[in-house]
Amino acid sequence: MNKIVREAPNSFDLPYRVKRLAEIAHNLWWVGNPETARLFKDINQLAWSQSNHNPVVFLRLVEKQTFEDLIKDRYFLERYDRIMREFDAYMNRADTWFHETYPGLKEEIAYFSFEYGLHESLMVYAGGLGVLSGDHLKEASDLGLPLVAVGFLYTYGYFSQRISEDGWQEARNVELNFNDLPLIALYDENHEPIKIAIELPGRNVFARLYELNIGRNKLILMHTNLPENTPQDRQLTDRLYISDPELRISQEMLLGIGGLRALQRLGHKPAIYHMNEGHSAFLTLERIRQLIGEGQTLEEAKKIVQKTSIFTTHTPVPAGNDEFPAWLVDKYFANFWGDLGLDRDQFMDLAKVKTDWSDEVFSMPVLALRLSNYRNGVSKLHGEVSREMWQYLWPETPAAEVPISYITNGVHTGTWLARRLGLLYNRYLGPDWKDNLDNPETWAKIDSIPDDDLWRVRLHLKRKLIIYMVSRARYQWEHNNVHPVQTVASGVLLDPTLLTIGFARRFATYKRANLLFRDYDRLLRIVTNAQKPVQIIFAGKAHPADEPGKLLIQEVYRKVKDARNGGRLVFLDDYDMDMARHLVQGVDIWLNTPRRPREASGTSGMKAAMNGTLNFSVLDGWWAEGFNGRNGWAIGDDTHYDDLDQQDDADANSLYDTLENEIVPLYYTKRSADGLPGDWIERIKECIRTTSPQFSMTRMVKEYMNDLYAPALLASGAEEKP
Ligand SMILES: *Cc1c(COP(=O)(O)O)cnc(C)c1O
């Protein structure tokens, strides 16, 4: 009974000697192990880039003869065997951090998120939240945590962006081709696809289940585009962050309620549940309903759910939170509250918010905060902001004591560190550096790397970024009929020897992409300086419904096309994880200009820092913790002006001053006889030494385990049996 048949729909015509490449293609482990990507690339570089670095597509594209030749190549086989040995050792490792630290804990941790950023070819993410979830899963596997995750398999990926000649963002939906993805299809004993159902008003909605292998763990994905569903229900998993409120509440019911049923259908019995943002908070209600069905009282069930729920909030402004009007909750939960023994008003009271910014609404974060005993923000500053923002839920408690803690975000080193830097670290940081990523002692050895070796890698990465920009520009000219001025605007004239700044992020107004233009003439003098010019690369999408965000892109794009900047400003369209990797590894400076304290954490700056790209940022989110005066630069200080104009003026002036007086001179002058900018390299080393351990995903997931998961597991009744 309950037999599950797992089938990878893709098979490849591979020679026996290298047949396990198919296995690698179906485990996202390879993404965090750049030597594997390098092996694929060396098999056939053109096919690798045509496949968008997707091994499933790639293995289909490469001709059989290529493999027949390769299995006669001793060097290739050595590399193949080494990667397979590493993969096997990884999958079977018994002495992971988790096993060593919590030898008795066996119970599973469930993780819920709306989106997962695992790789550019798997477009089930929109941005930072998804990349954080994806990195969390990879690291949980690296550390040996028994974690199982749930999310959606969308019909369309997050939109692909093109910029018109006049700078207007055009969004195109790209349908995912499931045959191109490393999905594992799940069947029951009769070879029927495994599905779950949830009840929506007057009908059942079915979702088919798939799995992705993330190292040792699994991510379960739900998909509703099935013939048995109504046309509207088939759209539930069409795309990320649907704005239509009825679709949205249905989607969130599917995530929370359906997600729990999916876990159960596949035989998982997690002891604790982590909700990454409030989108999945209906999970708590379904758990209470099931516990009551097993004979608990409402109060007992609530207590059990609270003891075993972890909620991470990411939103520092009330308006950004996910909430539903009361009439919608009436419509969708009228058959639900009876099961909890509640009437309508008692049910609404679970998550009711009525404040000066909204009418009576049902708030997902409020539901999650009330029904989780473990709650956290995503940086120190964001923890403070969250405690103040939600203080009204604990009216007797002063803000400083509101029970919301913080765990600062991190990034997955294997995914974001340049392969070449990894090779340098292999030589200088000791053989076990990858097992000690969060240990400052590992990184103290960074000083032993010779300056010219480090600088050579940095220059190589900048050249690689420029080659990437040129090939994209060429492709667009050939395929998309762009105007030649757009080709110039996409970076083909950049010079790898010049100081290069990157600014890539979602175009939301609080991120102030136009802060650089506050005194445009002053900026022009900086970028066109004859001896010490500066190049600036912009990239990023605006949410398709965010008109001010799209206007911001247009403002930036028009400046980029302005002849007066001498080609020093660039805008790259269609920001994704691939572009993020090239940018954070390739530029010299990573710029971030949010309006403090709106940046809950930010993670792209951490990716940059671990690659020796120096941050130049407002002291907001993670950088308020990361900056030490010597490992990058700050924009402004913590002064807060109530007047936004005044704030923008102060921040812009600080930005220009620091660029002119510190950053540009440090990059261009004080070169040694062999042409090395010694003081700049000193800063790079300080940056890598201080930020790599502190903002590693290793540190982050260990903190989730030690501070939230372990106490919740013990409270759940899971026992440590040494
Ligand atoms: C890392 C990343 C983000 C998040 O970066 P922020 O610093 O939070 O803006 C967004 N999009 C992509 C593609 C990323 O790789």
PDBQT file of the ligand as one rigid body, heavy atoms in Angstrom, charges set to zero:
ROOT
HETATM    1  C1  LIG A 801      20.462  37.165  -4.956  1.00  0.00    +0.000 C 
HETATM    2  C2  LIG A 801      19.415  37.534  -5.928  1.00  0.00    +0.000 A 
HETATM    3  C3  LIG A 801      18.396  38.421  -5.561  1.00  0.00    +0.000 A 
HETATM    4  C4  LIG A 801      18.318  39.051  -4.209  1.00  0.00    +0.000 C 
HETATM    5  O1  LIG A 801      19.209  40.131  -4.111  1.00  0.00    +0.000 OA
HETATM    6  P1  LIG A 801      18.905  41.408  -3.225  1.00  0.00    +0.000 P 
HETATM    7  O2  LIG A 801      20.218  41.823  -2.725  1.00  0.00    +0.000 OA
HETATM    8  O3  LIG A 801      17.992  40.969  -2.126  1.00  0.00    +0.000 OA
HETATM    9  O4  LIG A 801      18.284  42.393  -4.128  1.00  0.00    +0.000 OA
HETATM   10  C5  LIG A 801      17.432  38.729  -6.501  1.00  0.00    +0.000 A 
HETATM   11  N1  LIG A 801      17.445  38.198  -7.736  1.00  0.00    +0.000 NA
HETATM   12  C6  LIG A 801      18.407  37.335  -8.114  1.00  0.00    +0.000 A 
HETATM   13  C7  LIG A 801      18.371  36.771  -9.493  1.00  0.00    +0.000 C 
HETATM   14  C8  LIG A 801      19.426  36.976  -7.233  1.00  0.00    +0.000 A 
HETATM   15  O5  LIG A 801      20.371  36.117  -7.617  1.00  0.00    +0.000 OA
ENDROOT
TORSDOF 0
